[in-house]
Amino acid sequence: MKKNYRLWPIFGPIIIAVLMLIGLFLLPLNFKVSSQTLKEAAVSLDTATFKNQFLKKQALDNKTTHYVPFFGSSELERMDRFHPSVMAARYHNYRPFLLGKKGAQSLPQVLSMETIMPQLKNRKAVFIISPQWFVKQGISPAAFKYYNGDLADLTWLQHADPNSAYDRYFARRLVQLLGANDRVGQMAHEIATGHKLTWVNYQTIAIQRKFLIHEDQLFSRFRPNENYEKRIAPKIDRLPAKYNYQDLKSLARSDAKQQTTNNQFGILNSFYTSRAKSKKAMLKNAEKNFDYLKSPEYSDFELVLKQFAKQHTQVLFMIQPINSKWANYTGLDMKMYYQSVRKIKYQLHQQGFNNIADYSHQGNTPYFMEDTIHIGWVGWVKFDKRVANFMAQKNQKTNYHLQQKFLNKNWQQLEPTEQNLKAFSHE
């Protein structure tokens, strides 16, 4: 007893601390964050916020401010004064909650949605598509792992159905991207082969999720960065007090004209200087062999559509253009690019997703784009008008009809000729 008594002062505080920590992470928490924190989180483009749940859920459940999920990638970082977040703060009764940045393609978006599925039910969302996602290998393992989070993985595994072709496909992709030795990859392998997880798996997942949810609640309040204060707020008052579409387009052209003076491509000066100028010679005809027609990304994108269909989410899809002058210089096959857009739109229309803002032919419109592949200035003004009209419409009943054949490799590899699409429609 004396020996145990002597050990207690050493190990007792450690044991108590561990028990208190476990209690803290297991007891129900009901934190609320301030409106200022949500405002900052909505434009932070923070990777941890993208992966986790708390701030997204708090914003989308907010009854005071109408936050709308904007799923996209690197274009969301192009925060000029006509960016959707600035325009909404000045003119509209909704606020974009930006989800995604460079490399956030379909699969990361699926997992980001996984943590907020109830918040997507019967509501509106915006999803921005970049045809550049649809390369031969699809998303790289490195990019996927960067955006992949344990909470989203475990949330998906908790209800993954081995009888679902969609879940089996997703599980196979998880194994490919995470590796067979990864803990999540091992459980995904069971789903991919049509087997349910074990009781022990489910219990472990439940405990781990509870810890992760509590951790997210405890620490996410300190996560948002200074994007709002530095990149959004100062630009709000630089917009006219009253909305006028034609005046805004004129202002956008004026801004762009002043900011594209050092190159022949209509690219933002700073982007050209830092990203293109030094590589210009080597980029001549560098994209002549690019191909966006054959890619696993088409089936990965189908998983996005599955999430929206499951929650009856009304979605406005936007397809980005490519800077025509830059494409001509780098040798990108624009016929191939337009075919890839046709393939994306076919996949959408065939399943009832008909609300599409297709800007693929705007790549030669002056000042529509900020750089080589990202919308900006006039493009943002036009897109903002489309989003505002979409948000003003009354909610309508969705009529989605998913088709599992879009998960198949023959769709991934299909060249979208009239004949091929006609044959595919009868499969």
N, C-alpha and C positions, 0 to 999 in steps of 0.2 A: 504493500500500500504506500509506504514511504517513497519508494522509487517512482510509483505512478504520480504521487503528489508532487514530487520534484519536477516531473516532466510536464505537468499541466501548465505552469507559467510559460513554458517554452512553446508548446504546441497548442495550448488552449485558445489563445487569441487567433491563431491561424485557422483552427477548426471553426471557431465562431464566425470569423470573417468569411470563410468559404460558405458556411450555412446561410449567412446573411445575403451573400451574393447570389446563391442559388434561389433563395426566397425572393430577392429583388427581381430576378429574371423569370420566376414562375408565377408570382402573384399578378392578378389582373391590373393593368395600368390603363389610365384614361386621360392621357395628356392631351391638351389642346395647344396649338401653336397660334401665334399672333397673326393678324392679317398681313402685317409687314413681312413676317417670315415666309408666308405663302406667296406673297408678291415677289419676293426675292427668289424663292425656289422655282417659281414658274418660268423664269428666264435664266436660271443658273446653268442649265445644261450639265449639271453635276452627274458624274457617272454613278456614284453611290445612290443618288436619288432615283436615277433611271433603273437601277437593279432592284431596289428595295420597294417598300410599300407605303410607309407612314405619311410622308409629305404628299405623295400623289393622292392617296386616299383622303387625307384631310382637305386637300384643295377641291377634289371632285365632289366631295360630300358637302362642301361649303354652301350654306344657304344665302349668304350675303353677296358674294361675288360669284359670277357664273364663269367658272373655268372650263375650258374646252381642251381636250387632249389633242395636241398637234404632234403626230408621229413623223419623224423624218431623219435626216442625217446632217451632213456638213452644211447644207444651205441654211439651216436654222441659225448658224453662227454668223451669218452675213447681216449684221445688225446696223443697217443704215437707218435714216429717219423714216423710211417707208416700210420697214420691217413690220410683220403682222402684230408684234407685241407693242410697238410704238403706236401704230395706227389704231389698234383696239383701245389703248389707254386714252387716246385723244377723242375717238369718235364713237366707239361701240359699247354695247352693254354686256360684252363677254370679254374674257381674257384668255389668250392661248397659254396652255401649260406645255412647254416645249419638252419633247421626249426624244432624244437622240442627237448624236453629232457624228463626226467622221467615222465611218466603218459600221454604223448601226444599221445593218440590213435587216432582212425579214426575220431571221431566227432570233436575234436579240430583241426585236420588237415584240415577237410572240411571247417571249419570257417576261418582258416588261409588262405586257398586258396581263399576264398570268396573275400578277399580284393585285390587280385592280379589276378583275372581271365583274364583280357586282356593280362597280361604278361605271361600267360601260353599258350596262343593260338599258335598252330603250332610250339611249341618248345619242348625241351627235359627236362626231370626231372628224378630224382631218388627217389624211395620210398622204405624204409626199413620196413619190416613187422616182428613183434615179435609174435610168436604163443601164448606167455603168455598174450597177450591182450584178447584172446578169452575165458575168464572165464565165469562162469555161469551168473553173474550179468552184465558183460560188464564193461564199464568205470564207476567208482564211481562218484556220484554227486560232491563230494569234489574235485576230480581231474578235472572233467569237468569245474567246476566253477573257478578253479585256472587258467585255460588257456582260459576261455571264456572272450571275450571282447565286449563292447558295439558297437564299430564300425563295427565289423564283424557281430554281431547279426542284427543290423539295416540295414546293406547292404544286408543281406540275406532276411530280411522281406520286404525290398523295392520292391523286384521283385519275392517274393514267389508266386507260382501259386497254388491255392487251387484245381485246376483240375489235378495237377501232383501227381501221386502216390508217387514219390520221395519226393516232398515237404511236402505232408501230413505226410509221415513217419517221416521225419526230424522234423516236427512241433511236432508230438507226443513225440518224444525223448526229445525235448527241454522242453516240459511241464513236463515230468517225471524227468528230471535232474535239472531244475531250480525251479520247483514248480508252482502250479496254481496261487499263489499270486504274483509271480514275474511279473514285467511290460512286459518283453519280453515274458514270459510264457503265459500271458493273450492274447497277440496278436497271438502267435503261436497257441494257442487253436482255434482261429478262422480259421486259415489255416487248422489245423488238422481236423476240422469238415466240411471242404469244403466251407467255407465262405471267401469272400474277405474282406480285411481290409477297414475301413471307410475312407472317404476323409480326415477327421481330423487326423486319424492315419498316413496317407501318408504325410500330411503336417508337422506333428510333427516329423516324422522320417527324413524328408528332412532337417529340421532345425537342429535337433540334430546331424545328420551326418555331416553337414557343420561345426558345432562347433568342433566336434571330429576330423575331418580331419585337420582343422586349428591347433588345439591343438597338434595333432601328428606332424605336420610340424614344429611347433614352438619349441617343446621340444625334439623330437627324436634325434636331432643332438648331444645332450648331454648324450645320453643313453648308447652307447657301453661301455663294460667293458675292462679289460686288458687281455682278453684271447689271443688275437693275439700276443701282446708283450711278454707275459709270457709263453704261452703254444704252440704257433705255430712258431713264428719267430726264437727262439733259436734252434729249431730242424731242420730247413731247411738245414743249412750247415752241419748237422750231417748225411745227406744222401750223397751218392756218386754223383759226378758231372754229370755222365752219367747214364742213365737208363739201368739197366740190371736186368731182372726179376729174374733169378736164383741167382744172387748176393744179391739182396734185400731179397729174401726168406732166404738165408743163414744168412744174418745180423739179420733178424727178429727172426730166431731160436736162434741165439746167444744171443740177448737181452733177449728173453723170458727165456732161460735157466738160465741166471744170476738173473732174477727177480722172479723166482718161486721156491725158495730153501727151503721155510719153511713149505710146505704142500705137500700132495700126490695127489692133484687134478689138478696140472698145473695152479693154480690160482695165479695171481699177489700177491706178498708178502704183500704189504700194504693193499690190499683188504681183504685178508685172515685174517690179524691181526685185522683190524678195523671192519670187517663186519661178519666174519664167525667163527673165532676161539672160541670166548666166547660162541657162540650158537651151537657149533658143536654137542654136545651130544643131545641137544633137537631137532636138525634137522635130526637126524637119522630116516629114513622112514617117515619124516614129509610130503612128497609130494605124498604119495602113492595113495591118493584119488583125486588128481588134475585131472581136466577134461577140455580139451580145445575143445571138440567136439560140445558142445551145448551152444550157446551164442548169445545175440543180436548183438555182435560185428560183426558177419558175415553180417548182414544187414547194420550196420553202415559203414562197409568197402565198401559196395555197393555204398554208397553215395560218397565215394572217387572216385570210378570208374566213377560215373556219372559226377563228376567235370572234370576229365581228358577227358572223351569221348566228353563232351560238347565243350571243347577247342581244341580237336584233339591233345592233348599232347602225345608225344611219351615218354613212361615211361619204365625205367628199374626197375623192382621189385627185391628186395633181401630178401630172407627168412633166418633168422638167425638160427644157430644151438643151441643146448644145450650141455653144458659140460657133456660128457658121464660119466666120473668118478663121478662127483657130482650128476648126475641123479641117478646113481646106488646107491650112498650112501643115498640119500634122498628118494629113492623108487619111483621116477617118472616113470610112465608107458610109456616106449618109444614107444610101439606099438600104444598107444593112441596119443602120440605126432606126430608120422609119419602119422597117420590117419588125424590129424588136418591139417597137411601140405598138404595132398592129397586133403582135402576139400577146402583149400584156393586156391590151384592151379587149381582145377576144376572150381571154380568160376571165376578165371582169364581167363583160356583157353576158357571156354564156351562163353565168351563175346569178344574174340579177343585180349586179353592182353597176348601176348605170349613171351614177353621178360622178362624172369625170371632167376635170379641167385639163384638157390636153393642150399643152403649150409646146409640143414637139416641133412645130413649124414656126416658132417665134425666135429661133436662133439667129436669124438675120435682121430682126427688128432692132433698130438703133436703141441702145441703152436698156434693153430688156434684161440683159444679163450683167452681172457684176464682174465675172471672170470667165474662165473657159467652160465651166459646166454648172455654174450656180446662178440662180435667178437673183435679181437685185433691181433697185431703182424703179423703172417703169414696170418691170415684171412684178415686183411686190405690189405696186399700186393696183394693177389689174387683178392680181390674185386676191388682194384684200377685198376688192369689190365682189368677187365671186364668193368668197367666204362669208361676207356680210349678208349677201342675198340668201345663201344657204342657211345661215343661222336664223334669218328672219322668217323662213318658211315654217309652217306648223309641222310638228312631228307627224310622220306618216308611218303606216304599218309597212314593215319590210317584206320583201318577197324574194328571199334568197333561196336558191336551189343548188346546193353544192354537188359536185360531180367528182367522185374519187379518182377518175381517170387522169385528173390533172396532177396526181401524185406519181404517175408512172414515168419511167425513164423515156418512153417514146414521146411523151409530151415535152420533156426537158430538151430532147434532141430534135424536135420537129422544126423544120423550116416552114414558116407560115405562108406558104403560097396558097392561092385560092383553092387549088386542087387538094393540097394536103389538109387544109382546115376543113374542107367539105368532107373528106374521108374521115378525119378525126371526129367530126360531129356525129358520125354514124357508128362509132365504135361502142 
